[in-house]
Amino acid sequence: MSSPRARVRGLVALSALLLAVSALSACDNGEDIQGGGSADDTTGASASGDGSDAPSSGSSDDSEDADAGSVSTNIKRKTEVPVSTQLLVMAHHGRLSTVTVSGSGGVGALNGAIAGDGAKWKADDLLEPATTYTVKASVRGDDGDLVTKKQQFTTQALALSQQTYPSVAPLPGETVGVGMPVIVSFDVPVTDKANIEKHLHVTTAPEQPGTWHWISDSEVHYRPKKYWKAGTQVDVDVDINGVDAGNGIYGQEDRDVQFAIGDAHIYKVDTRTDQMKVFSNGKLLRTIPITTGQQPKFTTRSGIKVIIEKFDAKRMNSETVGIPVDSADGYDIDNVQWAMRVTYSGEFVHAAPWSVGSQGHANVSHGCTGMSTSNADWLYHMTLRGDVVDYTGTDRPMEPGNGYGDWNIPWDEYKQGSALAG
């Protein structure tokens, strides 16, 4: 889970763990850390370090009735420990001094922190599969002596089909438009959405209210209540490594992605006047004559669309939208320039030199938004993925799932799409 899904993991064979006591003192009874693990290196040390014997006759010993320190963990078994476990180490009759946890097979150390009162150590992360962990903990007992204990345990082995890997959009370091949702896609479906969502965090500067919304068992989106503020810095923390996703599936890897929001580009398309008004940060930059879908046969959808992807040139074939090329409405046009997708179903904003005579006057396309090559060139080079294209004028609504259609869902309804809503 600490590497991409394509990495092949070898399964660690589970073997009996041998116990060995290396050194004992009067303050150490030789037992392993309590909790079900094994001990093969249990040691104790004097607190004073001066090598002195018991106090001489007539002297007092304040630690005579003090308790010896001991250690326990929340691990109750030696093998098949669930990866969703957050390791805890607890001190009894004393304070933890040091805790180290190492993993086998190149997994490395499991980091954590001792609480201020010294009573507990908690791991920062969950566990890796098919890994043998070695816990060494030292506690300074109430009697003043330092006791060191050791425990080993092995986690469950998981096949790739038992792990779900999260892909995140936008990409790290990308600058996107104000309409871009955060998208987390899982390659194995999630059934315990609430548990996973608890480990999804979005931090923004400046702060803006937002919420997660599950599109399916394999995809969850996040958007703010209103469009992102221009210049916002966004940090997405997908902290699901080892998290129980339900149905025997666990999160495979943590992801931490930072991206930025660019200028506020809002393009307003009126299919009745066949004009697109291009706004940047509230300022009208240009009004572009356009043509949209011929009605009623190829009606362009009305609603808020978002730029999904961009192509400086793209072949457009009607067969991809179910229209035979050799039919009266068919087409196969190579090298369509400055094409920007706004729906999964095939609506684009692009250069359409063949329809310049109709642009600004009539709708003659198969649903795309066409404009002159020079206007398309200008628009393409200022546009970011996530910029907003807001369409009005037709009776065909934009489907929320047909692209980045999150903004077509009212805020109160959108919030109900969170697994933690209510």
N, C-alpha and C positions, 0 to 999 in steps of 0.2 A: 504493500500500500504506500510505500514511500517512493515508488517509481512508477512511470506510466504503465498502463495496462499491458502494452506489448511486451514488457519485460517478463521473461519466463522464470518462475521461481522454482527452485528445487524444494522438494518436501523434506523437512527435517524428520528423520526417523526418531520415534519416541523410545527411549531406553530407560532402564531402571537407573536411578541416581544413587551412587554409593555414598554413604555417610562416613565421615572420618573426623575425629576430634584431634586437633593439633596441639593445643595447650590449654590447661585448666588452671584456675586460681581459686582461692577460697570464695571469691565473689561470683563465680561462674559455675553453674551446675552442669554445663556441657550440652544443654538442649539447643536445638535449632530455633530460628525465629518462629514463633507460634503462628499458626495459620494453615499448616498442612504441607509446607515445603520441606526440603531436606537440608541438612547441615553437614558440611564436610570441612569447615574451617572455623571452628568456634574458639575464640580467644578471650581472655580477660586480662586487665592490666591494673596495677596499683595507681591510685590517683596521686599519691605523694611523690613517687619516683625517687625517694631517698633511700630505699633499700632497708628501712628500719623494720624491726620486728614489732611484736605487740607491745603496747605501752607497759612501762615498768610498774612494779607494785606501788600502789598509792596514787598513781596518776588517774585522771578521768578520761573516758573515751565517749565523746558526744555522739559518735556514729554507731555506738554499740547496738542500739535498738533501731537504727535506720534500716530501711528496706533496700535490698539489692535491686538494681535496675534490670528491666527485661524489655523485650521488643516483640511486637506482633505485626502481622500484615492482614490485609483483607483477602488474601489468596488462600482458599480452602482446599486446593487440590494440587497435585504435582504436574499433571498433564491435562491437555485439552482445555486449558484456561481460555475463556472467551476473549477475543481481541477487544471487545467493547468494555473491558475492565479498566478502570482508572486506579492504578496501584496506589495504595495507602500504606504507610509504615507508621506505627504508633509506639510511643514510649510509655512504659509503666514504671512507676516509682522512680522517675528520673526525667532527664531531658535528653533529646536526641542531640548528638554532637556532629556526626557525619552520616550521610546516606549516599551510597553509590549504587547504580543499577546498570549493568552492562548486558548487552544482547549478543547472541551468537550470529554467525554467518554474515558478518559485516554490517549488521543492523546498527551497532554503535550504542552509545550510552542513552539511557532514558533520563532526561533531565527532570528536575522537580525542585521544590523549595520546602524548607523546614519552617513551620509556623513560628511566630514570634515567641510563643511560650515554650517552644521546644517539644511540644506534646505530639506533633504529627508532621509527617512529610507527605506531600501529595505530588504525584507525577503531573507534568505539564501536558502530556499527550497520552493517548490510549496505546494499546499494544500492537505489535506486528505479528502476522501469522507465522506458524511453524518456526518459532524462535524460542530458544532457551535463554531465560533471563537469570542473572545472578544478582541477588540483593545482598549488600553488605551494609550493616547499620551498627553504629556505636552509640551507646547511651551512657550518660553519666548518672549513676544511681543516686538515690537519696543518701546512701551510705558513703558517697564520695568516690566510689570506684568506677572505672570505665570498663564497660563490657561491650565486646564486639561480637556480633552474630552474623550468620550467613544463611541464605535460603536460595534454592533454585526451583524454577518451575518452567514448564514448556507450554506454549500457546497452541491453540487449535490450528491445524493446517487448512487452508482455504484454496479451492480451485478458482480460476479466473471467473467462472460463472457464478461464484458466490460473492463477488466483489463488484461494486459499481463505481466507475470512474467518472468524475465530473469535468466536463468541458465548459469553459466560461467565455462568454462574449460580453463586452468588447475584449479585444486582445490587450495584453499588457503594454502600457505606454501609448495606446491608441488615443487619438482625439476624435470625438464623435459629436453628433448633433444633439440638440436639446430634447429630441423625442426618442432617443435610443434607450430601450430597456436593458437591464442586466438580464442575461439569459444563462441559466445553468442547465446543461443537458446531461443526463445520466445514461450510460450505455447498458445498464441493467436496471429494469424498472424498480421504483421505490414504492413500497406499500405502507411503511410507517412514515408518512410524510411529515407528521408533527415532530417526530424525533429528529429527522434530518433538518427540518427548517429551524429548529432550535440552534443549530450549528451553522446557520447561514447569516452573515452579518455584513451590512453595508454602512460605511462611515463616509460622510461627506463634509467638505469645507467649501462654502458655508453649509451649515446644517439645514436639511430640508426633510419634511415628513415624507415617508414612503412605506411601501408594503410589498410583501411577496404575494404571488398569485400563481397557483398551480395550473398549468395548461393541460398536463397529462401526468401519468405516472413517471414519465421520463423527462419532463421539462417543467421548470419553474422560472417565472419572470419576476423582476422587481422594477417598480417605477415610482417616482415621486408623485405627490398629489397633483402638482402642476408640472409643466415642462421644467427640465433642469434649468437652473440659472446659468447663464453664460459664464464660463471660467471656473465652474465647479471642479474640484478635485474629488475623485471617488475611489474608495478602497473597498474591495470585495473580498471578504474572508470566508472561504468555504472550508470550514474546519470539521470535515466529516471522516477523517482517517480513523477507521476502527468503529465508527458509529453504527449501531444496529439500524438497518434500513428496513427491517421486517422480512418475514418469509425466508429467514436464513441467509440474508444478504447483508454485507457490511460495506461501509464506505472504504474506498481503496486508497485515496490520497487527498491530502489537504491542498488547497489552491489559494493563493493570495495574489490578486490582480489589482493593479492601480491603473486608472485611465483618467482622461480629462474631457471636459465638455468645452466645445469651441463656441464660436459666435452663434447667436440665436437666429438661425435661418428658417423662416416660415414662408412657404410658397403657397399662395392661395389661387386655386383653379376654379373658375366659374365656367361650367360647361354650356351655359346659356349664352354668354357673351363671347365665349372662346378666347378668353384672356387668362394669362397667369401673371399675378402680381408677386414679385420677388422682394421679400423683406429681409433685412439683416439688422438685428438688434433694434427692431421697431422702425427702421428707416426703409422707405420704398426705394429700391435700387433700379428696378426696370419693370415695365409691363410688356409681356411677350405674347404675341399672337400665337395661338395654338389650335390644334384640332384634337378632339377626343373621340370616343366610341360612337359609331353610327347607331342611332336608336331606331326601333327597339331591339334590333338584332344583336348588336355588339355594344350594349350600353356600358359605359365606364361607371365604376362604382363611386358613389358619394360617401364621404367620411374622411377620417384622418388616417393618412398613410405615412409610412416612414421609409426612407431610402434604406434598402436592405443590402444591396451590392451594386458595384459600378463596373462597366466594361467600356474601354475606349472603342472597341468594335465587337459586334456580336452578330452571329447568324440567327435569323428569326424564321422559323418554319412553322406553318400553321398546324402541322400534324401534332406538335407538342401541346396544343390546346384542343385537339380533337377535330380539326378541320382538315379533310383530305387535301393534299396539295393540288391534285388535278380537278378539284371541284371549282365551282364559280367563285367561291369565297376564299379559295386556297391561296397560299403565298409561300415563297421560299426566297428570302432576301439575305444575301451574304453581305457582311461588312456594314451592318447598321452602326452608325457612329454615335458615340457619346450616350450609350444606353445605361439607364439607371433603373433597377428593379424596384417596384413598390408593392407588388403582391406576389405570393408564391404561384398563383394561378396564371401569371404571365403578363401582367400590366407593367409597362415600362414608361419612363420619360426618355425620349430619344430624338435624334435628328431625323427629320422626314422630308428631305428635299423634294420628293415626289408629290407632296400635298401642300406645297407653299401657297398655291393659288386658293386653297380652301381655308388656310390658317387665319383665324380671326373672324371667320364668316360661317363655317359649316363644320359639322362633325362627320368625318369620313373614315376614321380608323376602325380597327377591330377591337378597340378598347384601350389602346395605348395613348399616351399624350405626345403628339408630334409637334415639332417646331423647326424653324430653319436651322441649317447646319451651324451658322455663326452664333445664333442664340443658344443652341444646345452645347456648343463648345464652351461658351462663356459660363453657362450654368454648371456644366459638368466640373469645371476646374475650380469653382468656388464651393462645391457641394461636398459635404461629409456624410459618411454612413451615419444614419440616425437623424438626418435633417427631416423636417416635417413638410409634407405636401397635403394640403387640406382641400378636398374636393367638395363642391356643392353643385346642385342643379339637376341631378337625376333622381329617379325613384328607385334605383338599385343600391341598397346599402352595402357598405364595406363589412365583410365578415371579420370579427375580431381575430380569428385564428388564421386568416389568409395573409400572412406576413406579420409584421410587427404592429398588429392592430390593437394593442393594449389601450390606446387612448379613446377607442370607441366604446369602452365599458365605463359607465359612470363610477366615480370614485367609491361610493358606498358599496356598490356591487363588487367592484374590483377587490376591496378589502376582504370581502367574504370568501374570496378565492384562496386566502391564506389558510393553511392547515391549523393555525393557531388562533383563528378568528373566533370571537365569541367569548 
